[in-house]
Amino acid sequence: MQCGIRAAPFLRTTALMKIVFRVNYHTVLGQSLWLIYTDRETKAVPMQWLNHEQWEVSLDFDREKNLPTVYHYQLRQQNGVKLDEWLPRSIIPKATDELLLLDTWCSAGTVDYAFETDAFKAILPQRGPFQTLKTSSHDNHLFQLRMASVPADHVPCLIGNVHELGGWDWCSVVPLLEIAPNVWKASLYLPEDIDLEYKYGLFDCHLRRAVSLECGENRIIPSRRYSSRQMTVVSDEGYRRDGTELPKGAGVAIPIFSLRSQSGLGVGEIADLKLLADWAKNVGLKLIQILPINDTTSSFDWTDSYPYSAISIFALHPIYLRLDDLDYPMPVGFLSEIEVARAQLNELHQLDYEAVMSVKWKLTRQIFTAHQEVILAGDRYQIFLEKNREWLIPYAAFCVLRDHYGTADFSRWEEWKDYDRKRVAGLSENDHPDFSKAAYYIWLQCELDHQLTSVVDHLHRKGIALKGDLPIGIDRRSVDAWSLPHLFKMDAQAGAPPDDFAVKGQNWGFPTYDWEVMRRDGYAWWRGRFEQLSRYFDAYRIDHILGFFRIWQVPTNQVEGIMGYFDPALPIHIDEFSERGIDFDFDRFCKPYLLEGFLKMRFGKKLQSVKEKHLDVVCPGLYQLREEVFSQRQIMEFVSDEEIRDGLLDCASNVLFFEVPNSKGKLFHPRCMMQTTSSYEMLDTRTQEKLRELYVDYFFSCQEDFWQAHGYEKLPAMRRASSMLLCGEDLGMVPNCVPDVLKQLGILSLEIQRMPKSAESEFLDPRKTSYLSVVSPSTHDMPTLRAWWREDAELTARFAKQMLNIASPESDLSGEVARQIILQHLESPAMWAIFPLQDLLAIDEQLRHPAPEMERINVPSIMPFNWRYRMHLSLEQLAKAEAFSAMLKKMIGHSRR
């Protein structure tokens, strides 16, 4: 419903026009604002500082020759960051001598832009109808407000200190018209000889009056000399809402493979999301979050269960295909075979990845063979192929060659090891010998796409948003690494530094990115990735978003994550050691420091054997690793005894610094957690203190501006690539610059109660988080609430006391205490509270899993890990659990809307 005002065109005037650009933006020392505008070409003009909140520039234009039509503001910093406003602005030519543009910086972090993403389009009512704003020749002020999520039968309105704005009378306000989705305008005459004070409010179209006003101080338009040929355009970004007025949702997180239904074939399938969405709708949940669902078929064994190691950034995993929903007559004996397999596989408590895939490969090949001619001639197949040819043909070729050579390691593919675009394209031709094999994989993707888009439509009809997961890396044996090797650093491995969950760090094995190469085409590979994902998902979790600032890079000759360092990073020059009063000794600092005492402690009775086989004496009491076991990769390949192998890995990591390759002994990175090494412990106190200061400066100070610049260089392209709501997984060693960058770009942060980002707190209080965030009691990389509660009684006791005011907690997490924890998250000011399904089930002691240790999805410190968790009850049983659903619905309804 619209409640508006009227007006008429301006009078003609001379060609010369003065435009004053004034923007509200709080700047600090070292920042400046620039005006970027386009007439016949794009130009950048520095603006003048007015005060800490405003910048201005005044320019004259010939409206008939070079009047700018599009402009925006740009923030520049001393570290080279150039941050553009989120949306461009337009100037509509007016018959006036002077145009004063009073703008507010347009930030992607404004909450209204979050409400315009697909995540809210799926759950909020559609906007419209839209109206045309009519103006009067007497009007001298045009107001524009961007406001989304406006309550039904309400519109924004203006109220202020002059008669024309109602004189602060809530019954005499000026309603705004919605002229485009979430864009509201009003045109009117206002006196200019006094300071105008105003606010926005909400106007009830039935009561015909304002019913609430925005928060904060009055907005002000300073007085100026009156002129009949002046026009003021006020562009305000965002209605200042009270936290209680902001829409908040709750969601459930569960991998698709973990779902269990009567129709599933030993694994959760795409179609199961419909049952989950029906239940979610019933209890008031508005979002379903899943893990990556890309094809990971590389080794044809259980290690392919790792969902973050995709062989294609586009292809979906065939494991999620529901065979019963394929629209083809089934071969003789097919139905009985599938029922036998279903009965056997659904009896298992956990996912048997190899058994499930064995059945699905066999049965899908039967279907394709029986109906190949019909399939290939069908419109669905042909349309899908034509729309996705760019990625689909290389993917199909990769699969065919992987099968032929028995490995996804394309370096072993003989004449096919180097990607040949023209030769690969030939596989899709009907007369190619391998055409049928390639067509099979194309057909699988076509059917997966069909089933997933059908599920997404079902979710949207239920008012449920679907949130996906974007892995930070790709498998080094993938179609992307094969066909686009120039985009990756194949001589490096991505991972994560040590933390409480993986004390030796993580090495994911993925190649890292050559960001400089990617930058040259505007990050086209990433943009294509986001565009494809937006076909299915309304929101997205960016796995390890810290990698866009700097990635933890492990050399390929090392194994453990602790042997890595950040890239990019500003290394330490050798001169800095002497400047800090540190006597630098390359052998002492950069080579394993292996004293007799350390070796005795690590190897015990096996030390003599280790000395004879793997160590050389440097001097009495000091040893070094022999050349054949000098790196961790060599140790893994050369040593079969697990105990000795693990000990030698610790020996190799007993260093303080890593030399930057090809720096000729001039540049170094400190080893993460060097203070925990025996090498550090054996230093004198003075050197320890000097190195500690250097370490802290390196990791927590001197890199900040450098990493901020890299984040701002990459992430805006990802943010603009689609209309999905982006959520960052920003856990671990978080640089200080990260929260502000995410806020500016409107990327939600992730807040986990057991992983506070402040070193001053042991636990996070969900009720003290920001709106632009997601709160959750745990993630798939952590033990569930119930399993964690059992791990450390002292830690649990501190948590119970600090977070719940419980003095003596029970050894097992009770349903009542679980409810309190869930309620804390539901009562958070965060935009989304998302819960692993296991943690929601914890509130019902009759329904939840009898063995909480069986609910763990992943253990990051174990690589590779077998991802096998499945729900212990079916979705059909969940739907019938009326008492649990009623309790959860009441909790959600009380705290979220």
Solvent accessible surface area in square Angstrom, and as a share of the most:
residue,aa,sasa,rsa
1,M,114,0.51
2,Q,29,0.13
3,C,6,0.04
4,G,43,0.41
5,I,42,0.21
6,R,193,0.70
7,A,15,0.12
8,A,44,0.34
9,P,107,0.68
10,F,45,0.19
11,L,124,0.62
12,R,225,0.82
13,T,37,0.21
14,T,92,0.53
15,A,32,0.25
16,L,111,0.55
17,M,1,0.00
18,K,79,0.34
19,I,0,0.00
20,V,11,0.07
21,F,0,0.00
22,R,45,0.16
23,V,0,0.00
24,N,59,0.30
25,Y,28,0.11
26,H,103,0.46
27,T,5,0.03
28,V,87,0.50
29,L,186,0.92
30,G,24,0.23
31,Q,39,0.17
32,S,36,0.24
33,L,1,0.00
34,W,57,0.20
35,L,0,0.00
36,I,18,0.09
37,Y,17,0.07
38,T,48,0.28
39,D,30,0.15
40,R,182,0.67
41,E,106,0.48
42,T,91,0.53
43,K,73,0.31
44,A,47,0.37
45,V,31,0.18
46,P,68,0.43
47,M,11,0.05
48,Q,100,0.45
49,W,133,0.47
50,L,75,0.37
51,N,60,0.31
52,H,113,0.50
53,E,91,0.41
54,Q,44,0.20
55,W,20,0.07
56,E,34,0.15
57,V,8,0.05
58,S,53,0.34
59,L,39,0.19
60,D,93,0.48
61,F,6,0.02
62,D,40,0.21
63,R,46,0.17
64,E,137,0.62
65,K,145,0.61
66,N,37,0.19
67,L,15,0.08
68,P,0,0.00
69,T,75,0.44
70,V,64,0.37
71,Y,7,0.02
72,H,37,0.17
73,Y,0,0.00
74,Q,18,0.08
75,L,5,0.03
76,R,52,0.19
77,Q,34,0.15
78,Q,162,0.72
79,N,44,0.23
80,G,55,0.53
81,V,5,0.03
82,K,118,0.50
83,L,11,0.06
84,D,55,0.29
85,E,4,0.02
86,W,28,0.10
87,L,59,0.30
88,P,90,0.57
89,R,26,0.10
90,S,83,0.54
91,I,11,0.05
92,I,105,0.53
93,P,81,0.51
94,K,35,0.15
95,A,24,0.18
96,T,3,0.01
97,D,54,0.28
98,E,35,0.16
99,L,2,0.01
100,L,11,0.06
101,L,8,0.04
102,L,18,0.09
103,D,2,0.01
104,T,32,0.19
105,W,16,0.06
106,C,3,0.02
107,S,19,0.12
108,A,4,0.03
109,G,12,0.12
110,T,26,0.15
111,V,32,0.18
112,D,0,0.00
113,Y,8,0.03
114,A,3,0.02
115,F,6,0.03
116,E,39,0.17
117,T,5,0.03
118,D,26,0.13
119,A,0,0.00
120,F,4,0.02
121,K,110,0.46
122,A,15,0.12
123,I,40,0.20
124,L,49,0.24
125,P,108,0.68
126,Q,152,0.67
127,R,82,0.30
128,G,30,0.28
129,P,103,0.65
130,F,85,0.35
131,Q,76,0.34
132,T,112,0.65
133,L,32,0.16
134,K,113,0.48
135,T,25,0.15
136,S,27,0.18
137,S,50,0.32
138,H,142,0.63
139,D,12,0.06
140,N,10,0.05
141,H,3,0.01
142,L,18,0.09
143,F,0,0.00
144,Q,46,0.20
145,L,0,0.00
146,R,33,0.12
147,M,2,0.01
148,A,1,0.01
149,S,26,0.17
150,V,10,0.06
151,P,61,0.38
152,A,81,0.63
153,D,59,0.31
154,H,41,0.18
155,V,0,0.00
156,P,0,0.00
157,C,0,0.00
158,L,0,0.00
159,I,0,0.00
160,G,0,0.00
161,N,55,0.28
162,V,11,0.06
163,H,164,0.73
164,E,61,0.27
165,L,0,0.00
166,G,10,0.10
167,G,41,0.39
168,W,87,0.31
169,D,68,0.35
170,W,90,0.32
171,C,81,0.48
172,S,56,0.36
173,V,15,0.09
174,V,15,0.09
175,P,17,0.10
176,L,0,0.00
177,L,8,0.04
178,E,1,0.00
179,I,50,0.25
180,A,32,0.25
181,P,74,0.47
182,N,12,0.06
183,V,15,0.09
184,W,1,0.00
185,K,31,0.13
186,A,0,0.00
187,S,2,0.02
188,L,19,0.10
189,Y,87,0.33
190,L,0,0.00
191,P,28,0.18
192,E,10,0.04
193,D,105,0.54
194,I,78,0.40
195,D,77,0.40
196,L,3,0.01
197,E,56,0.25
198,Y,6,0.02
199,K,28,0.12
200,Y,0,0.00
201,G,0,0.00
202,L,20,0.10
203,F,8,0.03
204,D,18,0.09
205,C,8,0.05
206,H,121,0.54
207,L,114,0.57
208,R,138,0.50
209,R,86,0.32
210,A,0,0.00
211,V,58,0.33
212,S,28,0.18
213,L,45,0.23
214,E,4,0.02
215,C,52,0.31
216,G,50,0.48
217,E,148,0.67
218,N,55,0.28
219,R,31,0.11
220,I,104,0.53
221,I,9,0.04
222,P,66,0.42
223,S,50,0.33
224,R,49,0.18
225,R,188,0.69
226,Y,126,0.48
227,S,30,0.20
228,S,95,0.62
229,R,66,0.24
230,Q,14,0.06
231,M,2,0.01
232,T,1,0.00
233,V,24,0.14
234,V,4,0.02
235,S,9,0.06
236,D,8,0.04
237,E,25,0.11
238,G,7,0.07
239,Y,7,0.03
240,R,83,0.30
241,R,32,0.12
242,D,58,0.30
243,G,47,0.46
244,T,107,0.62
245,E,57,0.25
246,L,17,0.08
247,P,14,0.09
248,K,34,0.15
249,G,3,0.03
250,A,1,0.01
251,G,0,0.00
252,V,0,0.00
253,A,20,0.16
254,I,2,0.01
255,P,3,0.02
256,I,2,0.01
257,F,9,0.04
258,S,0,0.00
259,L,0,0.00
260,R,28,0.10
261,S,3,0.02
262,Q,123,0.55
263,S,49,0.31
264,G,0,0.00
265,L,2,0.01
266,G,2,0.02
267,V,0,0.00
268,G,0,0.00
269,E,2,0.01
270,I,1,0.00
271,A,13,0.10
272,D,0,0.00
273,L,0,0.00
274,K,68,0.29
275,L,68,0.34
276,L,0,0.00
277,A,0,0.00
278,D,55,0.28
279,W,7,0.02
280,A,0,0.00
281,K,112,0.47
282,N,78,0.40
283,V,0,0.00
284,G,29,0.28
285,L,2,0.01
286,K,64,0.27
287,L,1,0.01
288,I,0,0.00
289,Q,25,0.11
290,I,2,0.01
291,L,11,0.06
292,P,5,0.03
293,I,8,0.04
294,N,13,0.07
295,D,1,0.01
296,T,5,0.03
297,T,3,0.02
298,S,7,0.05
299,S,46,0.30
300,F,95,0.39
301,D,47,0.24
302,W,93,0.33
303,T,41,0.24
304,D,7,0.04
305,S,10,0.06
306,Y,26,0.10
307,P,8,0.05
308,Y,11,0.04
309,S,17,0.11
310,A,5,0.04
311,I,0,0.00
312,S,2,0.01
313,I,4,0.02
314,F,40,0.16
315,A,0,0.00
316,L,9,0.04
317,H,7,0.03
318,P,4,0.03
319,I,5,0.02
320,Y,12,0.04
321,L,0,0.00
322,R,17,0.06
323,L,3,0.01
324,D,66,0.34
325,D,73,0.38
326,L,9,0.05
327,D,96,0.50
328,Y,38,0.15
329,P,101,0.64
330,M,48,0.21
331,P,36,0.23
332,V,159,0.92
333,G,42,0.41
334,F,2,0.01
335,L,114,0.57
336,S,71,0.46
337,E,54,0.24
338,I,2,0.01
339,E,90,0.40
340,V,86,0.50
341,A,11,0.08
342,R,24,0.09
343,A,62,0.48
344,Q,121,0.54
345,L,14,0.07
346,N,32,0.17
347,E,136,0.61
348,L,70,0.35
349,H,152,0.68
350,Q,51,0.22
351,L,3,0.02
352,D,48,0.25
353,Y,15,0.06
354,E,76,0.34
355,A,34,0.26
356,V,0,0.00
357,M,10,0.04
358,S,70,0.45
359,V,32,0.19
360,K,2,0.01
361,W,30,0.11
362,K,112,0.47
363,L,0,0.00
364,T,3,0.02
365,R,97,0.36
366,Q,53,0.24
367,I,0,0.00
368,F,8,0.03
369,T,102,0.60
370,A,59,0.46
371,H,30,0.13
372,Q,49,0.22
373,E,147,0.66
374,V,101,0.58
375,I,5,0.03
376,L,26,0.13
377,A,79,0.61
378,G,26,0.25
379,D,110,0.57
380,R,85,0.31
381,Y,10,0.04
382,Q,85,0.38
383,I,94,0.48
384,F,17,0.07
385,L,17,0.08
386,E,117,0.53
387,K,158,0.67
388,N,18,0.09
389,R,99,0.36
390,E,118,0.53
391,W,30,0.11
392,L,0,0.00
393,I,10,0.05
394,P,18,0.11
395,Y,1,0.00
396,A,1,0.01
397,A,0,0.00
398,F,0,0.00
399,C,0,0.00
400,V,7,0.04
401,L,9,0.04
402,R,0,0.00
403,D,56,0.29
404,H,130,0.58
405,Y,50,0.19
406,G,67,0.65
407,T,16,0.09
408,A,0,0.00
409,D,39,0.20
410,F,30,0.13
411,S,71,0.46
412,R,157,0.57
413,W,0,0.00
414,E,118,0.53
415,E,107,0.48
416,W,27,0.09
417,K,101,0.43
418,D,104,0.54
419,Y,53,0.20
420,D,67,0.35
421,R,150,0.55
422,K,178,0.75
423,R,99,0.36
424,V,1,0.01
425,A,47,0.36
426,G,21,0.20
427,L,3,0.02
428,S,19,0.12
429,E,96,0.43
430,N,124,0.64
431,D,130,0.67
432,H,51,0.23
433,P,123,0.78
434,D,41,0.21
435,F,31,0.13
436,S,47,0.30
437,K,114,0.48
438,A,2,0.01
439,A,1,0.00
440,Y,5,0.02
441,Y,3,0.01
442,I,3,0.02
443,W,1,0.00
444,L,1,0.00
445,Q,3,0.01
446,C,3,0.02
447,E,3,0.01
448,L,0,0.00
449,D,10,0.05
450,H,76,0.34
451,Q,14,0.06
452,L,0,0.00
453,T,32,0.19
454,S,43,0.27
455,V,3,0.01
456,V,11,0.06
457,D,75,0.39
458,H,31,0.14
459,L,0,0.00
460,H,68,0.31
461,R,177,0.65
462,K,66,0.28
463,G,21,0.20
464,I,1,0.00
465,A,0,0.00
466,L,0,0.00
467,K,5,0.02
468,G,0,0.00
469,D,1,0.00
470,L,2,0.01
471,P,3,0.02
472,I,4,0.02
473,G,2,0.02
474,I,1,0.01
475,D,17,0.09
476,R,64,0.23
477,R,82,0.30
478,S,0,0.00
479,V,9,0.05
480,D,9,0.05
481,A,0,0.00
482,W,4,0.02
483,S,21,0.13
484,L,59,0.29
485,P,68,0.43
486,H,106,0.47
487,L,10,0.05
488,F,12,0.05
489,K,68,0.29
490,M,63,0.28
491,D,107,0.55
492,A,4,0.03
493,Q,10,0.05
494,A,4,0.03
495,G,0,0.00
496,A,10,0.07
497,P,12,0.07
498,P,13,0.08
499,D,45,0.23
500,D,135,0.70
501,F,64,0.26
502,A,2,0.01
503,V,111,0.64
504,K,81,0.34
505,G,11,0.11
506,Q,31,0.14
507,N,25,0.13
508,W,37,0.13
509,G,23,0.22
510,F,7,0.03
511,P,1,0.00
512,T,3,0.02
513,Y,13,0.05
514,D,36,0.18
515,W,34,0.12
516,E,81,0.36
517,V,32,0.18
518,M,1,0.01
519,R,103,0.37
520,R,168,0.61
521,D,79,0.41
522,G,33,0.32
523,Y,11,0.04
524,A,40,0.31
525,W,26,0.09
526,W,0,0.00
527,R,81,0.30
528,G,23,0.23
529,R,7,0.02
530,F,0,0.00
531,E,92,0.41
532,Q,27,0.12
533,L,12,0.06
534,S,37,0.24
535,R,119,0.43
536,Y,8,0.03
537,F,6,0.03
538,D,7,0.03
539,A,0,0.00
540,Y,5,0.02
541,R,15,0.06
542,I,0,0.00
543,D,19,0.10
544,H,13,0.06
545,I,0,0.00
546,L,3,0.01
547,G,2,0.02
548,F,0,0.00
549,F,0,0.00
550,R,3,0.01
551,I,13,0.06
552,W,0,0.00
553,Q,23,0.10
554,V,0,0.00
555,P,41,0.26
556,T,54,0.31
557,N,75,0.38
558,Q,24,0.11
559,V,31,0.18
560,E,24,0.11
561,G,2,0.02
562,I,14,0.07
563,M,6,0.03
564,G,0,0.00
565,Y,24,0.09
566,F,2,0.01
567,D,37,0.19
568,P,28,0.18
569,A,15,0.12
570,L,76,0.38
571,P,44,0.28
572,I,5,0.03
573,H,75,0.34
574,I,48,0.25
575,D,77,0.40
576,E,47,0.21
577,F,0,0.00
578,S,82,0.53
579,E,138,0.62
580,R,67,0.24
581,G,29,0.27
582,I,5,0.02
583,D,126,0.65
584,F,49,0.20
585,D,72,0.38
586,F,78,0.32
587,D,83,0.43
588,R,42,0.15
589,F,5,0.02
590,C,20,0.12
591,K,77,0.33
592,P,16,0.10
593,Y,43,0.16
594,L,0,0.00
595,L,41,0.20
596,E,45,0.20
597,G,51,0.49
598,F,30,0.13
599,L,0,0.00
600,K,116,0.49
601,M,150,0.67
602,R,71,0.26
603,F,8,0.03
604,G,43,0.42
605,K,210,0.89
606,K,71,0.30
607,L,13,0.07
608,Q,109,0.48
609,S,39,0.25
610,V,0,0.00
611,K,38,0.16
612,E,107,0.48
613,K,119,0.50
614,H,10,0.05
615,L,6,0.03
616,D,57,0.29
617,V,99,0.57
618,V,79,0.45
619,C,60,0.36
620,P,131,0.82
621,G,29,0.28
622,L,37,0.18
623,Y,22,0.08
624,Q,81,0.36
625,L,5,0.03
626,R,70,0.25
627,E,148,0.66
628,E,68,0.30
629,V,0,0.00
630,F,92,0.38
631,S,7,0.05
632,Q,0,0.00
633,R,82,0.30
634,Q,66,0.29
635,I,0,0.00
636,M,77,0.34
637,E,138,0.62
638,F,117,0.49
639,V,11,0.06
640,S,105,0.68
641,D,55,0.29
642,E,115,0.52
643,E,93,0.42
644,I,15,0.08
645,R,52,0.19
646,D,53,0.27
647,G,0,0.00
648,L,0,0.00
649,L,12,0.06
650,D,26,0.14
651,C,0,0.00
652,A,4,0.03
653,S,9,0.06
654,N,4,0.02
655,V,5,0.03
656,L,0,0.00
657,F,1,0.00
658,F,27,0.11
659,E,63,0.28
660,V,30,0.17
661,P,85,0.54
662,N,152,0.78
663,S,16,0.10
664,K,180,0.76
665,G,20,0.19
666,K,101,0.43
667,L,53,0.26
668,F,0,0.00
669,H,10,0.04
670,P,1,0.01
671,R,8,0.03
672,C,0,0.00
673,M,78,0.35
674,M,1,0.00
675,Q,57,0.25
676,T,85,0.49
677,T,10,0.06
678,S,23,0.15
679,S,0,0.00
680,Y,19,0.07
681,E,109,0.49
682,M,113,0.50
683,L,25,0.12
684,D,85,0.44
685,T,110,0.64
686,R,133,0.49
687,T,19,0.11
688,Q,40,0.18
689,E,75,0.34
690,K,61,0.26
691,L,0,0.00
692,R,102,0.37
693,E,74,0.33
694,L,2,0.01
695,Y,12,0.05
696,V,60,0.34
697,D,41,0.21
698,Y,4,0.01
699,F,7,0.03
700,F,97,0.41
701,S,60,0.39
702,C,59,0.35
703,Q,1,0.00
704,E,27,0.12
705,D,89,0.46
706,F,59,0.25
707,W,3,0.01
708,Q,25,0.11
709,A,24,0.18
710,H,42,0.19
711,G,0,0.00
712,Y,16,0.06
713,E,77,0.35
714,K,2,0.01
715,L,0,0.00
716,P,24,0.15
717,A,21,0.17
718,M,1,0.00
719,R,10,0.04
720,R,114,0.42
721,A,14,0.11
722,S,22,0.14
723,S,49,0.32
724,M,1,0.00
725,L,1,0.01
726,L,1,0.01
727,C,5,0.03
728,G,1,0.01
729,E,20,0.09
730,D,2,0.01
731,L,22,0.11
732,G,42,0.40
733,M,41,0.18
734,V,34,0.20
735,P,7,0.05
736,N,115,0.59
737,C,13,0.08
738,V,0,0.00
739,P,75,0.47
740,D,68,0.35
741,V,0,0.00
742,L,3,0.02
743,K,133,0.56
744,Q,36,0.16
745,L,5,0.02
746,G,3,0.03
747,I,2,0.01
748,L,0,0.00
749,S,16,0.11
750,L,19,0.09
751,E,24,0.11
752,I,0,0.00
753,Q,3,0.01
754,R,25,0.09
755,M,36,0.16
756,P,32,0.20
757,K,80,0.34
758,S,56,0.36
759,A,113,0.88
760,E,169,0.76
761,S,51,0.33
762,E,65,0.29
763,F,11,0.05
764,L,30,0.15
765,D,26,0.13
766,P,0,0.00
767,R,107,0.39
768,K,165,0.70
769,T,16,0.09
770,S,71,0.46
771,Y,25,0.10
772,L,23,0.12
773,S,0,0.00
774,V,4,0.02
775,V,0,0.00
776,S,8,0.05
777,P,1,0.01
778,S,4,0.03
779,T,24,0.14
780,H,23,0.10
781,D,43,0.22
782,M,7,0.03
783,P,7,0.04
784,T,6,0.04
785,L,3,0.01
786,R,20,0.07
787,A,15,0.12
788,W,17,0.06
789,W,6,0.02
790,R,119,0.44
791,E,112,0.50
792,D,64,0.33
793,A,82,0.64
794,E,128,0.57
795,L,43,0.21
796,T,5,0.03
797,A,37,0.29
798,R,104,0.38
799,F,1,0.00
800,A,0,0.00
801,K,113,0.48
802,Q,94,0.42
803,M,28,0.13
804,L,21,0.11
805,N,121,0.62
806,I,41,0.21
807,A,80,0.62
808,S,96,0.62
809,P,37,0.24
810,E,120,0.54
811,S,97,0.62
812,D,64,0.33
813,L,3,0.02
814,S,22,0.14
815,G,1,0.01
816,E,87,0.39
817,V,22,0.13
818,A,0,0.00
819,R,60,0.22
820,Q,59,0.26
821,I,0,0.00
822,I,0,0.00
823,L,53,0.26
824,Q,11,0.05
825,H,1,0.00
826,L,1,0.00
827,E,78,0.35
828,S,0,0.00
829,P,48,0.30
830,A,0,0.00
831,M,0,0.00
832,W,2,0.01
833,A,0,0.00
834,I,5,0.03
835,F,1,0.00
836,P,11,0.07
837,L,0,0.00
838,Q,5,0.02
839,D,1,0.00
840,L,1,0.00
841,L,1,0.00
842,A,0,0.00
843,I,1,0.01
844,D,21,0.11
845,E,97,0.44
846,Q,171,0.76
847,L,38,0.19
848,R,33,0.12
849,H,25,0.11
850,P,113,0.71
851,A,26,0.20
852,P,2,0.01
853,E,104,0.47
854,M,71,0.32
855,E,1,0.00
856,R,55,0.20
857,I,10,0.05
858,N,13,0.07
859,V,32,0.19
860,P,15,0.09
861,S,68,0.44
862,I,91,0.46
863,M,89,0.40
864,P,67,0.42
865,F,38,0.16
866,N,45,0.23
867,W,5,0.02
868,R,82,0.30
869,Y,4,0.01
870,R,4,0.01
871,M,0,0.00
872,H,60,0.27
873,L,10,0.05
874,S,11,0.07
875,L,4,0.02
876,E,37,0.16
877,Q,102,0.45
878,L,0,0.00
879,A,61,0.47
880,K,157,0.67
881,A,18,0.14
882,E,137,0.62
883,A,82,0.64
884,F,1,0.01
885,S,6,0.04
886,A,61,0.48
887,M,52,0.23
888,L,1,0.00
889,K,108,0.46
890,K,158,0.67
891,M,15,0.07
892,I,6,0.03
893,G,59,0.57
894,H,145,0.65
895,S,20,0.13
896,R,13,0.05
897,R,137,0.50
